[in-house]
Amino acid sequence: MKRFLKRVAYIVGAFLVLLLFIWIGFMGYSNNRLHQTMKLAGVASPRLKHQGFVFRDLNKNGRLDAYEDARVPLAARVENLLQQMTLKEKAGTLFISMAGMGREGKLQEMATLSDPTTLIMPANPELILRKKITHVNALSASAKDLVAWTNAMQALADRTRLGIPMTIATDPRHVYSFNPLASLPTEGFSKWPEPLGFAALGDTLIMRQFAEIAREEYRAVGLHLALHPMADLATEPRWPRINGTFGEDAALASKMVFHYIKGFQGDSLNRSSVACMTKHFAGGGPQKDGLDPHFEFGKEQVYPGRNFAYHLIPFKAAIAAGTAQMMPYYGVPMHQSKENVGFAFNEEMINGLLRKKLGFKGVVCTDWGILTDKKILGFTVFTGPGWGVEKLNPGERILKAFNAGVDQFGGEAIPEELVKLVKQGRISTQRLDESVRRVLMDKFRLGLFDKPYVDAQKWKKKVGVPSQIQQGKMIQGKCMVLLKNDAQALPLQKGLKLYVENLSKTEAAKYGQVVDRPEDADFAIIRVQAPYQVHPGHSMSNFFHHDDLDFKGKERAHLLELMNKVPTIFNIYLDRPAVISEVAQEAKALIADFGAEDEVLLQVVFGQINPEGKLPFELPSSMNAVRAQKEDLPYDSQKPLYPFGFGMRYGAIKQ
């Protein structure tokens, strides 16, 4: 036995020594790579004085070029810069890469084994200096760290040959839900409900006020491009992305999308705007069985109700609002064109429908990662969802998307493949320049060539303003939907004995005595999330709430047992519809929310805020009803428990 243990110890020791040598070698390589990369950086742009004005000499040639002069018309500035750009610089402009961040907002300068994300994404200097990429997608960070990092990224971009500034893109940051593939809450920002909550209120003035506040917070920390809104329609209740939509009604979604974009961009894109990339053209809602096309098992979009045109309505509103950019979805719109391929590869959908028929003239950027698989140390962790073109290599996928009418590639960093295609004559310089022009025009409109940096102190006056934080909380409460209120149980009076679950006891204690057993309480207040299951087949699907909408097993039994013990105020967070027939029957009162703090829920329960929301989608009565409905049709389940537009107020049903 001792001999066996010694052998095991030798083997483990040898393995650890091997790992140590691998780590030392890897860090040595990374350090050397960073050193060589930083040699490509030039000096920061000097300042030029001309006719009493000061300009940035971005190309460091000692004279004022048209693209450096804010007084020159935008089109002329774009053409002047375009003429000076190399093929490699043009190609780099047409990719938006995910970008990591170091501690406290420092640059992420090299890959490290301690942070697996650095093994997926190129380091910041690698992106900017080697690949000539000028658009990045920022990951989750505090407002303070974003200020430091975005300024550091701009400073590094300033040291490139032409000094082309960075455009920093972001997923939504004003919500509570965290999904690294969809939403990124930011410490310091005001917090608001999901888009579903705004749809529940249906108030376009509030919608625009939120968007204007979000715009100010984005620009204050150096963010310029919103990878939202979602103009998709939630006609298939099992789809995991519903929380980012404005529900299933095209008319309601259209007016919310219109004012959302106006709030972020203004009447036209300018130096105080945040550009909107509306998604996911031509509507990602009708997913077969509600499965999401981030994954191969959900690549099909189906139209059994022949209702494709219905899903275009909010995108028409986005175009009318002047959305700067548009993102096609991963899904394959089955049998809606000659070729069953994903939207980004489908020329009938992009050049034919979006550009020619609908008249969209802005930037078309693919959804993230459709060209390549994401790997860590050679192991694939995410398959590039290039559905319908799986057999094509990355270069061939670029060519097909370019021919379809795409300008830019999201979540990718392979401009060298585009360079090859141009050198081979498979993509003309004229076609390349067409896309580069569109992308550069937005950079100029946003004022990035003239003022790329944010003030390291003044941002605090725009971010986390107390009045805005309070306004966000108020809307969290007002948009809640009161679904049931037996015997006018709500609002509760203070001083009662309360049993709570998934709710802060400290907050609840401000309103009554919190007890440990439900049988000792006058009322129970419980918070739950809409039911979901983890769909098998892909590790990243854990971030997406798939499959059935009803409570099952122990969770269902616990809820019903509790409600039989004590009158229960049941609160459910609806990131998608839920089947709650049994719960609704037993609960004393039922409140739906779309993202809210415990503090806010209690303000609603105790009458300090009156819930005013109406359901932005119907709540089906059973899973059989869900399975029987058609993915592309709105409000079509049989005898829904609560129909679209249902909502009560204290004392009366809302009309």
Secondary structure, DSSP 4 states (H G I P E B T S, - for coil): -HHHHHHHHHHHHHHHHHHHHHHHHHHHHHHHHHHHHHTT--PPPPEEEETTEEEE-TT-SSS--GGG-TTS-HHHHHHHHHHH--HHHHHHHTEEEEE-B-GGG-B--S-BTTBGGGGTSPPHHIIIIIS---EEEE-S--HHHHHHHHHHHHHHHHTSSS-PPPEEEE---SSS--BTTTB---TTS-----HHHHHHHT-HHHHHHHHHHHHHHHHHHT--EE---B-----STT-TTGGGS--S-HHHHHHHHHHHHHHHH-SS--TT--EEEEEEET-S--BGGG--TTSGGG-EE--TT--GGGGGHHHHHHHHHT-SEEEE-SSEETTSSSS---GGG-HIIIIIIIIIIT---SEEBPPTTSSS-EEETTEEEE----TT-TTS-HHHHHHHHHHHT--BEET---HHHHHHHHHTTSS-HHHHHHHHHHHHHHHHHTTTTT-----TTGGGGTSS-HHHHHHHHHHHHHT-EEEEEGGG-PSPPTTEEEEEESS-HHHHTTTEEE-SSGGG-SEEEEEEEPP-B--TT-GGGGGS-BS--B--HHHHHHHHHHHHHS-EEEEEE-SS--B-HHHHHH-SEEEEESS--HHHHHHHHTTSS------SS-B-S-HHHHHHS-TTSSS-SSS-SB-TT--EETTEE--
